[in-house]
Amino acid sequence: MTRSYLRPVLARASLMALAGTLAFLPAVEGHAKGEKDAGFSAAHVDSFAGAFLAGRIADADDDADSAIAFYRRALDFDPGDRQIQQRLMIALFTDGRFADGMKLADTLKDDSDVDRVTTIARGVAAMRDKRFGEAAKILQYNGDNDLDRLMNGLLIAWAQYGEGNTDSALKRIDAIDGPEWFAIFKNYSAGLMDEAAGRIGDARKRLRAAITDKTGASTAPDTFMRAVIALAQMEAHQGNKTAARDAVATGERLSPGYPPLDAVRQAIDKGTVGERSVKTANQGAATVLFSVGSALSGQGADEVVALYLRFSQALDPDNPATRVMLGGLAEQQGQTEKAITIYEGIPANSPMRRLSELQRGLDLARLDRTQDAVKQLKQLIAEDPSDMRAYLALGSVYSSAENYQAMADLYDQAVKALGSVPDKANWDIYYQRGIAYERLKQWDKAEPSFKKALDLSPDQPQVLNYLGYSWIDRNTHLEDGLEMVKKAVSLRPNDGYIVDSLGWAYYKLGRFDKAVDELEHAVELKPEDATINAHLGDAYWQAGRRIEARYQWQHAITFGAEKDEVAELKEKLQSGLPAPVDGRPVSAESEKPAKTPDAPAKSGEDRKSGLLLPDARHRYAAALFERPGASGRPDRS
């Protein structure tokens, strides 16, 4: 079973049935997401309808404080309104206000619209109060949803463990029947439980089963990595350093250089491995909720994920892995300051600390606190000059600030740190160095870096596209360059920027009909990209399709072309383009490749610059951001 197969399975989780309740109203026209109305507060609202609408808009803007205030104001007008109670409860839970949310959960426990939320919440509350028998009764599940059956079964097992019934708890875990992907969750929970009960031999068998589960590694990479860390730490506690390092090596095969694994390896070597993460029933139950939340992350269900993570945090408030994922959610919602605060709460001795410090540095850059970001990331490089992710993070900050000389100097430093035999995984260091020197117009230094990146990893579409297009643009190695760009498109056929690059390469070579075909496809993939629309207009003109050319140029203006480009487009609208010379278009300053993002930003389904795990939806690897050149396009703007 593959990860892609699991997606629809997880997407059918019972909480997803709350779509009607959890769905956000779209922001009203003229109201930008994340934009707050200065001076407008719940106290100023004088009607139920006004408070309700304001609450939903705040929800849509991921503004929890305002949403909660407006929903409470709406209840002042109609205290019994169930929809408002539901929305307020969800908002309180997802904002981490568990005790306040529980007051409404008890009121709504028989409401079928939110019974899955209230059931889990009430079970968590009972476990927090060490009412384990009551929790087991609350969490009984007789439905046919696989994920709910697995989750509730594991939670009940931990409740039984809390009552002192370890044997019964382990039997319950073994009795949970379901698809193949259940195994990693069951083995992880059972392994933690065995270790907490002092049954080290049994724990070792369970955790080894979890980290050798290839299906589990692809379907639940968060749980896989936590099992790796749990086994490594347990073996270290038992004095088995070799076995501990072997466990770490298993994780590194999935994600070389994963910061928490690096931290665990260093702690093993120094003999400073911290305490095990699960010592109580509540901590064990928290791992279940965390695992489910992480498995659902990235499926467009951030509110559902936040619920699971907050319930997990209610049981284990200081767990650093939960904090990292909550920080990632805050970043995704544009709550950068909140994310920084979450990351700052991760203990210095946690394996997650370095990861959180990397993310904090990038968040500082997102807030335009560039100097603070540079200081933070430089410190991380100084602490571990072998960690290439820190160089990539700082390089991205320099690139965003268009400080290409500092970027080039940094990657020169990184190359020295790599030594004479770099690993295949380090292709990105050379690629980014090539971009820096290309931006500095030092092609004699850029080209060897791109070639080295391809030597290390020959099938990287970004590098193939960047180098191939650059060759064509420089009127050298034309056929090789075209073949590189075509190969990049074959590797990433749905990347509008790369398809645009192929179309523009054909245009530069004077093959206008082929250029039109590719650029039309690029516009289909990126319909509102101003530069790609402008490229298509140019290709139409040279292919003799003058009316369509002017139509595309006008589109480019409408879609937000840069100020200098607007003037050029207006000139084209008036005068068209010069006739080709020797079958090639006449070069013009307006002939630019489609731009790539040049500021920290969340990437989409393909996290091209993700620094941690290969899985594109892994929240730890919340693709620190999309760097310039991430889609493989030279930017000579």
N, C-alpha and C positions, 0 to 999 in steps of 0.2 A: 504494500500500500504506500502511495506517495503522499507527500505533503499536499499536493494539489487535490488529491482525492479527499483528504481530510477536511479541506476548507468547507465544502458544503455540509459535511457532517457536523462540524463545530458550529457552523452558521445556523443550524437548526436548534441550537441550545434553547432551553425553555425561556431564558431571559429575552431571547430574540423575539419571542411572541409578544413582548411588550412594545413592539414597534409603534403601535398607536399611542401608547402612553409615553414612551421615551422619545418619540419623534419630536424634532424641533420645528417650530414655525419658521419659515424663511424671514429674514430681516425685511422690514418694510422698505419700499422704494426710497432711495436717498439716504438710507441708514447703513453706513459701512460697518462691516463686521469688526468688532473690537472697539468701535467708537462709542465713547460714553458721553452722555449729555451733561455738560457741566452745570452744576447747581440743581439738577433734577433728582429728587429723592422720593422714596415711597410715601413719606409724610405729606407730600404735595398732591398725591393722587386722591381724588374725591369720588371715585366710583369703582364698582367691582370690575366693570369691563376695562377700564383704564388700567387698573392694577394687573388684571389678568394678561392683557396685551403687553404691558411693559415687562412682566415676568417672562413671557415667552420670548420676547426680543432679547432680553438679558440672557436667557438660556441659549438662544441661537448664537449669541456673542461669547459664550463660555464665560460669562461674568456671574459666577456663583453668588457672590455677596449680594449683588443687586437682585438677582432672580429670587433668592430666598427672601429678601426684604419685601419685594413686590408681591410674592405669593402670600406672605404673612399678612400683608395689607389687604389682599383680596379676601382672605379668610375673616378679616375684621368685618367685612360687609356680608359675607355668607359663610359662617363657620362650618357648615356641614357639607360644603361642596366637595364631592369626592375627587373630581379631576384635579382641583387645586391641591387637595391633600396628597394625592399621588405624586404630583409634580414636586411639591415641597419636600416630601419624604425622599424622593430620588435625589433632589438637589442637595439635601443635607447629608445624605450618605456619601455621595460622590465628592463632596467637599470635605469629608473626613469628620463630620460632626455626628458621630455615631449615636451618642446618648440622645441628642435632639431628634434624630431620625427614628430612634426606637419608640419614642412616644407616639408617633404616627403609625409605625409598623404594628404596634399592638392594636390601635384603632382599626387598621385596615387588614387585619389578619384573615378575615373571611372574604375579602374582596378578590374575586377571581382574576381581575385584570393585573393584579400585582402580587398574587399569592406566592410566586416563586421568590420574589424579593423579600417579602415579609417572612416566609418560612426560613430562608437562609439567615436573615437578620436575627430572628428569634432564636434560632439554633446557636448562632454565634454569641448572642447575649447570654444564653444559658451556660455556654461553655466558659465565658468570661467570669461568670459567677460560680464556676465549678459545680454547676447543676448538670452533671454529665448524663445522668439517667434521663432527665427531662429533655436534654438536647437530643439524645438518641431518638426519643419518641417524636419530637417535633420534626426531625429530619427524615422520618420514614417516607419513602417514595415508591409509588406503585405504578408510575407511568411508563411509557415506552420510549422515552428519550434517552439515548445512549449516554450522552454527556451528564445529564442529571442523575442517572442511575449510578454512574461511576463516581461522580463527585459526592453525592449524598452517602453512598456506601462507604467511601473512604472517610468522610467526616464522622459517620456513626462509629466506624472502627476506632478513630482517635478518641471519641467520647467514651467508648468501652475501655480503652487504655487508661483514660483519665480516672475511671472507676476502679482501676487495678486489675482489670480482666484482660491481661496481655494475650493469653492464648486464644480467648474468644475473639479478640480484635483481629488477630492475624488470620484466624479461620474465616472471619467475615471478609477480609481483603481477598483471600484466595477464592472465596465463593462468588465474587463479583464476576459475572459472565458477560462477555461482550466481544466486540471486534478486536482484531490484532493489536490495534493501537492502544488498547487498555493496558497492555503489559508494562510499558515503561512507567506509567503512573502507579500501578500496583506495586511493582518491584521497588520503586523509589520510596513510597510510603512504608512498605513493609521493612525495607532496609533501615530507614530512619528509626522505625519503632523498635526493631531488634537491637539496634545500637543503644537507643535510650534505655532499653531494658537490660543492657549489659550482655546481650547474646551476640558477641562479636563475630563468631564464626558464621552464624545465620545471616547477620547483617552483611558480611563480606559477600556471601553468595548472592544475596538479593541485589546489592549495589553493583556487583560485577555483571549480573544479568541485565541491569538497566543500562550500563555503559557499553555493553556489547550488542545492544538492540539497535540494529541499523534502521528499522522502521521507526523506532522511537526517536532516534536522533534526527530524522527528517521531519517527523510530525510534531515533535515537541522539543525543539533545541534548547529552550530554557531549562526544562526539566532534565534533559540529558546533561547539560553542563553543571547543574546543581548536584546531580548524582555523582559526576566526576569529582567535583570539589568535596562532596561529603565523604566519598571513599578515600580520596587522597588524605584528607584531614584525619579520618579514622585510622588509617594505616600509620600515619605519622604519630598519632597518639599512642599507638601500640608499639612504637619503636621500629616499625618496618619502613625505613626510608626508601628502600629500593622499590617496594610495592607502591608506596605513595607516589614516587616519581613516575612509575609505570602508568598509574591512573591518570596523572597529569598529561602524560604523553598521548594517551588515548584521546583526551579532549583536544590537545593541540593538533591532532590529525584532522579534526573537524574545523578548528579555527586557530591557525598558527598566530601566536602573539596576543591572544585574548588577554586583556589586562588582568582580570581576576585570577586567571590561571598562572600568569606570570607572578602575581603576588603570592599565590599559594606555593609555587615552586621555590621562591625565595625564602618564604617562611619555613619550608621543609629543610632547606639547606642550612638555615640559621638556627633551627630548632626552636622557632618561635610561633608555631602554629597555634592559633587561638582555640577557644573552646568550641565544641561542636554546636551547630546552629539549632539543633532540636533536642531539648532536654525535657520538655513538658508536652502534655496532650494538646494544649492550646497552640504551641509552636508547631506541632505536627499538623494540626488542622489548618493552620495558616499556610503551610506549604501546599496543601491541596488547593486552596482558593487561589493562591498565587499561580500555581501551575495551570489552572484552568484559565485564569485571566491572561496569562502570557500566551497560551495556545490560541486564544481568540483575538489577540492583538493584531492590528493591521487589517482587519476585515470590515472596516467601516463601522465598528461597534464600540467606539471609544468610551461611551457612557457605560456600556455593559462591562467593559474591561475595568473601568474605574470603580464600579461597584464591587467586583471581585477583589480588586487590590485593596480597597478601603476596608472590606470585611476581613481580609487577611491582616491588614495593619491593626485592626481592632483587637485581634488575637495576639499579635506579635508586633507591638508598636515600633520597636527599634530595628526591625529587620532591614539591612542595607539594600538587599536586592529589590525589595518592594519600593524602597525610596527611589532607587534608580529608575524603575519603571514609571512611578508616579511623576518623577521629574521629566521623563520623556513625554508623557501625556501633557504635562503643563506646557512644555515647549511646543508641542503640536497645536495646542490651543492658543498659542501666542502669549502665554503667561510666563514670560521669560524671567521676570523677577521672582516669581513664585518658584520656578524651577531651580534657580540659584539657591534660594533658601532651603529647598528640599535637599539639594546636593550637599550643602554645608552641614547638614545634620548627620552625615554618614561618618562613623567613627574613623579615626586615623589608622587604626589597626585592622580595618576591614579589607578583605580582598577587593571590594568594590570601590575603595577609596580613590585609586588612581583613575579609574573610569569616570567617577563623579567629578574629579578635578579636571579631566579633559573636557567633559561636557560643560563644566562651569566656565572654563576659559572661553569656549565657543559661545556660550550665552552672553558673556561680557562683550564679545565682538558684535553679537546681534543687537545689543543695546548701544552700539556705537561707542563703547568704552574700549577703544582699540588699544590704548596704552596699557590699561589694566589687563586686557586679554593677552597681549604680547608678554607682559611680565609674568603672568600666570603660566603660560605655555613654555616660556623659556626656562622657568624654574623646573618644570616637569622634564624637559630635555636634560637639564643639568643633573637631575636626580637619576635619570636612566638614559644615557646617550644611545642605547641600543634600541629604544622603543621608537620605531618608525612612525607610529600613529601620532605621536606628539609633533614630529616634524611636519606630517601632513596637515595636522590641525593648525599649527602656526603658519605654515605655508599658505593655507587657505585664507587666514586672516590678512597676511601680507597681500595676497592677490586681490582680496576684496577692497583693500585700501589702495590698489594699483601701485604698490611699492615693489615693483618687479626686481629691482636690484637686491633688496633684502631677501626676496623670495629665492632668487638665484643663489645668493650666498648661503642661505639656509640649506638648500638642497645639495650644494657642494659639500657642506658640513655633513649632511646625512650620508652622502656617498662615501665619504671618508670613514664614517662610522661603520658602514657596511663591510668594509674591507675589500679584498681582491676577489672574493668569490661570493657575490650577492645571491640571495635565494630568489627563486622564481616569484615568490610572493612580493618581492620588492620592486617589481616592474613599475609601480605607480610613482616611486621616488624619481626614477629616471624620466618618466613621462612628465611629471610636474616640473622637473628641472628643464626639460625641453621647452615647455610652455613659457617658463620664466625667461629663458634666453630668446625665444622667438618673439616675445613681447618687447624685449630690449633690442630687437633687430640684430641680434648676434647669431645669425644662422649657422655660422661655423661651429658654435657651441651647442646650438639647439639640435641640429640634425643628428650628431652622434648620440645624444641622449635619447631621442626617439628610437633610433636604431637599437640601442642597448635595451630599451624597454621591450621591443619586439623580439630581441634575442632571448630575453627571459620569459616572455609570454607571447608567442607568435599570433595568437588569435584574439587579442584585445581589440575590440572594434573601435574604441576611442583613439587608440594609437594609430591603427591602420588608417583611420579616416583623417586624423590630424596630419600625419606625415604624407599620406597620399595626396590629399588636397593641397598641402603646401608645395609639394613638388610640381603639381599642375599649375598652381598659381605663380610659381617661379619659372615656369616654362622649361622644366628640366625633368628627366625621367618620366616623360608623359605617359607612356603605356604602363610602366610599373605603377605609377601613381594612380592611374585609373583603375587598374586591377585591385590595388589596395582598397580604394574607396568602395568598389563593387563587393569585395569580400566583406568589408565592414557592414554594408547593407544586408548582405546575406546572413550575417551573424546577428544583426539587430534590425530586422525589416520594419519594425513599427516605431522606430525612432525618427521622428520628423526632421530633426536637425541633420542626422546622418543621411537620410534620403535627400534632403535639400542639398547636402554637400555633393552627392553624386550628380544631381541635376545641374548644379552650378559648375561642376567639373565638365560635364558635357557642353554646357554653354561656353565655357572658356575655350574649349577645343573646337567651337564652331559647329557642333552637332546639335543644332537647335531643335529638331523634331524630338530627338531622344531627351534633350533637356526639358522640353515641355512635358513629356510623359512622366518623368521622374518628379518634376516640380509640382505637377498637378497632384501626384500622390502625396508629396510632402505637405501640400496645403490641406489635403484631406486629413492628414495626421495632426497638423498644427494649424487649424483654420484661422486662428486669430493672431498668428505671428506676423508682424508687419514686414520683417525683412524677407521672409519666405514668399509672401504675397508680392513684394516688390520684385523678387527674382523671377517669379512666374510671369509678371508683367513684362520684364525685359525679354524673357524667352519668347513670349507671344509676339512681341514686336518684331524680333529678328526672324520669326517664323512667318511673318506676314499677316498676323492676326491682330491688327491695330486696335480695333474696337475693344477686344478682350484685354489687350495690354493696358489700355487706359482704365478699364474697369478694375483691374488688379492693382494698379498704382493708386487709384482712389481708395481702394480697400486698405492698402498699406497705410495711407494717411489716417483713415478712420480707425485703424487698429493701433494707433499710438506710435507711429514712427518718431524717431528722435528729431529734435528741432532742426539740425542741419540736414537730416535726410528729407524732411518735409519740403525744404526749399528745392532740393534736387528732384524730388518727385513732382513737384509743381512744374519745374522746368521740363521734365519728361512729358507731363500731360500737355504742355503747350507745344513742345517742339519735337517730341519723340527722341529716338536714339540715332547716333551716326550709323551709317552703313558699315558693314564689316569690311575689314581690310585683309586681303589674302585669306578670306574665309573665316577670320577670327573677329570677335567683337573688339571695338576700340576700348581700351582700358579707361576707366573713369573712377574718380574718387568714390562715387556712389556704389561701386561694385564691391559689396562687402558680403562675407558669409554671414549666415544667420548667427545672431549673438547667442552666447550661452550665459547662464546666470553668473553674475559677478558679485554676488553678495551671499552671506549665509542664508540658506533657505532649506526648508524640508523638501526632500525629494518624494517622488510618488512611489508606485509599486516597485520600480527598480531603484534601489538605493545604491547609486553608482559609486558613492564614495564612502559607503559604510565601513567603519573602522574595526568592527569586531567579529561578528559572525557572518557566514556567507548567506544565511537565510535573509531574504529581502525584507521580511516583516518582523524581524527580531528587534524587540524594543531596546535591548541593551545596545544594539548596534544602530541606534536611531540615526543612521547615516549622518554623520556629524553635520554635513551639509553638502550641497552640490557645488563643487568648485568650478571656476571657469575652466573650460576645456573638458568638463565631465562628460559632455556628449560628443567629444572628439572634434570640435570645430575650432579652427583658428579664428581669432577675433582681432581684426586689424582696425577696429573702429576708432 
